[in-house]
Amino acid sequence: MLTGTNLLWLGDFNQSLVLNEIRSKESISRVELAERTGLTAQTVSNIVRRLLDAGLVLEAGRRSSRGGKRATMLRLNAESCYAVGLHIDPARTTLVVTDLRGRVVTRVSRRTPAARGPGRVIGALVRAVHQIVERSGVPADRVLGIGVATPGPIDPGGGLVVEPPNLPGWHSVPLRESLESGTGLPVVLDNDATAATIGERWAGGEARSADMAFLYFGTGIGGGLVLGGRPYRGISKNAGEFGHITVVVGGRECRCGNRGCLETYLSPHAIIDDAARRRGEEPPRLPRGSAATVEYYGRVCRAAAAGEEDALAVIEAAADHLGHAVVTLTNILDVPMVVLGGWGISGIGDLYRRAVTEAAATQPIARAMRKTRVELSITGDDAAAVGAASMVLHTTYAPRFGGPAG
């Protein structure tokens, strides 16, 4: 059984604030830290000394100055601690070990045995966590914990996966308790799209410091929000279900019980069916989220990226629906940035980004007053797994950002 460390779990808010500023920069001086945090020079000096003693921060030489004493620069010691990230998708489960900066040290991906029920899946996850930590070669006492990203809805307070439509048979599964018992490590749990959002913010540094909406493309379409500098989860902790924005009134029937949801036009299953119909074929009967579905979907995406007419037309139609949904989103939330990520846009991200950029520039009511940036995720296909690991790092070192909000 792995044993988590308690040494580095920081409760001091000012200390977490200073470490977060150091993390977001390549290097920074004590004077700059005082300016950015509003803390006194003496307070910053005391905190930096504690961080240096703990090995979380390193001195990185001196910066030249026009006059006076040259400033000693500080940088994050990314190898001081690590986290395990685990993303449970109906099609595949991805595990990563990341360092303190959110960089992936080791990665594995395997099929999710979802049809065998949650007990078999959890048993496989416990074994996989032990294996990836051993494979990574990082000292076990530097692993802070496990972050788990899973399809919603969830009860993060109770650590339960409640009733995800894409994981049949999962009814109020005590996932956090089961993983903690099996691994000996503390576990944090969130839905996959919110986890991906946190990972994007953590790994992106200053490039992702603004408020944003993150649209996650997997077996379904989800999303996460950063508002007022913090993740916004909503009253039930399940905000950001962008896949269930209505884009066609009275349109296709959705698994959520409504009609015309974005997910019914943009999910891998929808793209596969539309591509088959456009070629005059009967849509294949593939299990939702299965490996066969992922493979078939990948072929459609690669064909679209290569300019094949039928596949490209299907993706462009889906991108048009996505653009309308993002316009609705930006009209309501007025966020300065929209990020697109997840394995579901691998190879076709630029097609979606261009369509959303055009819609966001020409259709929102406030288009004359602000320009919404549309970016592809910097964490790539493994956004949710990297985000899951980042949840551990956030909870530990940036509680104001990682902790629950409205």
C-alpha positions in Angstrom: 0.0 0.0 0.0 1.3 3.5 -0.9 1.6 6.0 1.9 0.8 9.7 1.3 2.8 12.5 2.9 1.3 15.1 5.2 4.4 17.2 5.4 3.6 19.4 2.4 -0.1 20.0 3.0 0.0 23.7 3.6 -2.8 25.3 5.6 -1.3 28.9 5.5 -3.2 30.9 3.0 -0.4 33.5 2.5 2.1 30.7 1.9 -0.1 29.1 -0.7 -0.6 32.5 -2.3 3.2 33.1 -2.6 3.9 29.6 -3.9 1.2 30.0 -6.5 2.8 33.2 -7.8 6.1 31.5 -8.0 4.6 28.6 -9.9 2.9 30.9 -12.5 6.3 32.4 -13.4 9.5 31.1 -14.8 11.3 33.1 -12.1 10.4 35.9 -9.8 12.0 38.1 -7.1 10.9 38.7 -3.6 10.2 42.3 -4.4 7.9 41.3 -7.3 6.2 38.7 -5.0 5.4 41.5 -2.5 4.0 43.7 -5.2 1.9 40.9 -6.7 0.5 39.6 -3.4 0.1 42.8 -1.4 2.1 41.2 1.4 4.9 43.0 3.3 8.5 42.4 2.3 9.2 40.8 5.6 6.2 38.5 5.3 7.3 37.4 1.8 10.9 36.9 3.1 9.7 34.6 5.9 7.4 32.6 3.6 10.1 32.2 1.0 12.5 30.9 3.6 10.0 28.2 4.6 9.4 27.3 1.0 13.2 27.0 0.4 13.6 24.9 3.6 10.8 22.6 2.4 12.4 22.2 -1.0 9.4 23.5 -2.9 11.3 26.6 -4.2 14.8 27.0 -5.5 17.0 30.1 -5.9 17.7 30.6 -9.6 20.6 33.1 -9.7 20.5 36.9 -9.7 19.0 39.3 -12.2 21.0 42.2 -13.4 19.9 45.6 -12.2 20.5 49.2 -13.2 21.5 50.1 -9.7 21.5 48.7 -6.2 21.6 45.1 -5.1 20.9 42.5 -7.8 17.7 40.6 -7.0 17.8 36.9 -6.2 15.4 35.1 -8.4 13.2 32.2 -7.3 11.7 29.3 -9.2 9.4 26.4 -8.5 11.1 23.1 -7.7 8.8 21.0 -9.9 10.4 17.7 -8.7 9.7 18.3 -5.1 6.3 16.5 -5.2 4.0 14.7 -7.5 0.4 13.7 -8.0 -1.5 10.9 -9.7 -4.3 11.8 -12.1 -6.9 9.3 -13.1 -9.6 9.9 -15.8 -12.4 7.4 -16.1 -14.0 7.6 -19.5 -16.5 5.0 -20.7 -14.1 4.1 -23.5 -10.8 4.2 -21.8 -9.1 5.0 -18.5 -6.0 7.2 -18.5 -3.6 7.6 -15.6 -0.7 10.1 -15.3 1.9 11.0 -12.8 2.6 14.8 -12.9 5.2 16.9 -11.2 4.4 20.1 -9.2 4.2 22.2 -12.4 1.7 19.8 -14.0 4.1 18.2 -16.4 3.4 14.5 -17.2 6.2 12.2 -16.0 4.5 8.9 -16.8 1.3 8.0 -18.7 -0.7 4.9 -19.3 -4.1 4.3 -21.0 -6.2 1.2 -21.1 -9.8 0.2 -22.0 -12.3 0.8 -19.3 -14.1 -2.5 -18.4 -17.3 -0.6 -17.8 -19.6 -3.4 -18.7 -18.2 -5.5 -15.8 -19.6 -3.0 -13.2 -18.0 -0.5 -10.9 -16.4 -3.1 -8.6 -14.2 -4.6 -11.3 -13.3 -1.1 -12.6 -12.3 0.1 -9.1 -10.2 -3.0 -8.5 -8.4 -2.4 -11.8 -7.8 1.2 -10.9 -6.2 0.4 -7.5 -3.8 -2.0 -9.3 -3.1 0.6 -12.0 -2.3 3.3 -9.5 0.3 1.1 -7.8 1.8 0.2 -11.1 2.1 3.7 -12.5 3.7 5.1 -9.4 6.3 2.2 -9.5 6.8 2.8 -13.2 7.3 6.5 -12.8 10.3 6.0 -10.5 9.3 8.9 -8.2 9.7 8.5 -4.5 6.5 7.2 -3.0 6.6 9.7 -0.1 6.5 12.6 -2.6 3.2 11.5 -4.1 0.6 13.8 -2.5 -2.5 12.0 -3.6 -4.8 10.9 -6.4 -7.1 13.1 -8.4 -10.0 11.4 -10.1 -11.9 12.8 -13.0 -15.2 11.0 -13.9 -18.3 11.7 -15.9 -21.0 13.4 -13.9 -23.3 13.8 -12.1 -21.2 13.4 -9.0 -21.4 14.2 -5.3 -17.9 15.5 -4.6 -18.6 16.0 -0.9 -19.5 12.4 -0.4 -17.0 11.1 -3.0 -19.8 9.5 -4.9 -20.3 8.9 -8.6 -24.1 9.2 -8.7 -25.7 8.3 -12.0 -23.5 9.0 -15.1 -25.5 8.2 -18.2 -22.4 7.0 -20.0 -21.5 4.5 -17.2 -24.5 2.2 -16.9 -24.8 0.5 -13.6 -23.0 3.2 -11.6 -25.5 4.1 -8.9 -24.0 6.3 -6.0 -20.7 4.4 -6.2 -18.4 5.4 -3.3 -15.4 5.9 -5.5 -13.3 8.1 -3.3 -13.6 5.8 -0.2 -12.8 2.7 -2.3 -9.7 4.2 -3.9 -8.4 5.6 -0.6 -8.8 2.3 1.1 -7.1 0.4 -1.8 -4.1 2.8 -2.3 -3.5 4.5 1.1 -3.5 7.9 -0.6 -5.8 10.8 -0.2 -8.3 11.2 -3.1 -10.0 14.2 -4.6 -12.9 13.7 -7.0 -14.5 16.0 -9.6 -16.3 15.7 -12.9 -14.0 15.3 -15.9 -14.7 18.6 -17.5 -14.1 20.6 -14.3 -10.9 18.6 -13.7 -9.7 19.5 -17.3 -10.4 23.1 -16.6 -8.4 23.1 -13.4 -5.5 21.3 -15.3 -5.6 23.9 -18.0 -5.4 26.7 -15.5 -2.6 25.0 -13.5 -0.4 24.0 -16.5 -1.1 27.2 -18.4 0.4 29.7 -16.0 -0.1 33.3 -17.1 -1.5 32.2 -20.5 -4.5 30.8 -18.7 -4.7 33.3 -15.8 -8.0 34.9 -17.0 -11.5 33.7 -16.4 -12.5 31.2 -19.0 -14.9 28.5 -20.2 -13.5 25.1 -21.0 -15.4 22.8 -23.4 -14.4 19.2 -23.0 -14.9 16.7 -25.8 -15.0 13.0 -24.8 -17.6 10.3 -25.1 -20.0 13.2 -24.3 -19.6 17.0 -24.3 -19.0 18.7 -21.0 -17.4 21.9 -19.7 -15.9 23.8 -16.8 -15.9 27.4 -15.7 -13.4 29.7 -14.0 -15.3 32.8 -12.8 -13.8 35.5 -10.5 -10.5 33.6 -10.5 -12.1 30.3 -9.1 -13.7 27.2 -10.5 -17.5 27.6 -10.6 -19.2 24.4 -9.8 -22.8 25.6 -9.1 -25.0 24.7 -6.1 -25.0 20.9 -6.9 -21.3 21.0 -8.0 -22.3 20.0 -11.5 -22.2 23.3 -13.4 -20.9 23.5 -17.0 -23.0 20.9 -18.8 -22.5 22.7 -22.1 -23.3 19.6 -24.0 -26.9 20.1 -23.0 -27.3 23.6 -24.4 -30.2 23.4 -26.9 -29.0 24.1 -30.4 -32.0 22.8 -32.4 -35.4 23.3 -30.8 -37.3 20.0 -31.0 -34.3 18.3 -32.4 -32.7 14.9 -31.8 -33.6 13.1 -28.6 -30.9 13.2 -26.0 -30.1 10.7 -23.3 -30.7 13.4 -20.7 -34.4 13.4 -21.7 -34.5 16.7 -23.7 -34.3 17.3 -27.4 -31.8 19.2 -29.6 -28.9 19.2 -27.1 -25.4 20.0 -28.5 -24.2 16.6 -27.6 -26.6 14.9 -30.0 -24.9 16.7 -32.9 -21.3 16.8 -31.6 -20.5 13.6 -29.7 -18.4 10.9 -31.4 -21.5 8.7 -31.6 -23.5 11.5 -33.4 -20.6 12.2 -35.8 -20.3 8.6 -36.7 -24.0 8.3 -37.4 -24.1 11.5 -39.5 -21.0 10.4 -41.5 -22.7 7.1 -42.4 -26.0 8.7 -43.4 -24.2 11.2 -45.6 -22.5 8.3 -47.4 -26.0 6.7 -47.8 -25.1 3.9 -45.4 -26.9 2.6 -42.3 -25.3 3.9 -39.1 -23.2 1.2 -37.5 -24.6 -0.2 -34.2 -21.7 0.5 -32.0 -21.9 0.6 -28.2 -21.6 4.1 -26.8 -18.1 4.8 -25.6 -16.7 1.5 -26.8 -13.2 1.0 -28.3 -14.9 0.3 -31.6 -16.7 3.6 -31.4 -13.5 5.5 -30.6 -11.7 3.8 -33.6 -14.5 4.5 -36.0 -14.7 8.1 -34.9 -11.0 8.5 -35.3 -11.3 7.5 -38.9 -14.0 10.1 -39.6 -11.9 12.8 -38.0 -8.8 11.9 -39.9 -10.7 11.9 -43.1 -12.1 15.3 -42.3 -8.7 16.6 -41.5 -7.5 15.3 -44.9 -10.2 17.1 -46.7 -12.5 14.2 -47.6 -15.7 15.8 -48.7 -18.4 13.8 -46.8 -16.4 13.7 -43.5 -15.5 17.3 -43.7 -19.1 18.4 -44.3 -20.2 16.4 -41.2 -17.5 18.1 -39.0 -18.3 21.5 -40.4 -22.0 21.1 -39.6 -21.1 20.0 -36.0 -18.7 23.0 -35.7 -21.6 25.3 -36.7 -23.7 23.9 -33.9 -20.7 24.4 -31.5 -20.4 28.0 -32.6 -24.0 28.7 -31.8 -23.6 27.1 -28.3 -20.5 29.2 -27.6 -22.4 32.3 -28.6 -25.1 31.5 -26.0 -22.4 30.8 -23.5 -20.5 34.0 -24.0 -23.7 36.1 -24.1 -24.6 34.8 -20.6 -21.2 34.6 -18.9 -19.1 37.3 -20.8 -15.9 35.3 -20.4 -12.8 36.5 -22.2 -11.6 33.1 -23.2 -13.0 29.8 -24.5 -10.8 26.7 -24.5 -11.5 23.6 -26.5 -9.9 20.3 -25.4 -10.2 16.6 -24.8 -9.5 13.5 -26.9 -12.6 14.0 -28.9 -11.1 16.9 -30.9 -7.8 15.2 -31.6 -6.8 16.1 -35.2 -9.8 18.3 -35.9 -9.3 21.0 -33.2 -8.4 23.7 -35.7 -11.6 23.1 -37.6 -13.7 23.6 -34.5 -11.5 26.5 -33.3 -11.9 28.5 -36.6 -15.7 28.0 -36.6 -16.0 29.1 -32.9 -13.7 32.0 -33.4 -15.8 33.3 -36.3 -19.1 32.9 -34.4 -17.7 34.5 -31.2 -16.4 37.5 -33.2 -19.6 38.1 -35.2 -22.7 37.0 -33.2 -22.5 37.9 -29.4 -24.4 40.9 -28.3 -21.3 42.5 -26.8 -19.0 41.8 -29.8 -18.3 45.5 -30.3 -17.0 45.8 -26.7 -14.9 42.7 -26.3 -13.2 40.0 -28.2 -13.4 36.4 -27.0 -10.2 34.4 -27.4 -10.8 30.8 -28.6 -7.8 28.5 -27.9 -7.1 24.8 -28.1 -6.1 23.1 -24.8 -2.4 23.1 -24.0 -2.9 19.8 -22.1 -4.0 17.9 -25.2 -5.9 14.6 -25.3 -5.1 13.9 -21.7 -6.7 17.1 -20.4 -8.9 15.4 -17.9 -6.2 13.1 -16.5 -3.7 16.0 -16.2 -6.5 18.0 -14.7 -7.2 15.3 -12.1 -3.6 15.4 -10.9 -3.7 19.2 -10.9 -6.7 19.0 -8.5 -4.5 17.5 -5.9 -1.8 20.2 -6.5 -4.5 22.9 -6.3 -6.0 21.6 -3.2 -2.6 21.4 -1.5 -1.0 24.6 -2.7 -3.7 27.0 -4.0 -6.8 26.3 -1.8 -8.4 29.6 -2.9 -8.5 28.4 -6.5 -8.9 24.7 -6.0 -11.5 24.8 -3.3 -15.2 24.8 -3.9 -16.8 28.0 -5.1 -20.4 29.1 -5.7 
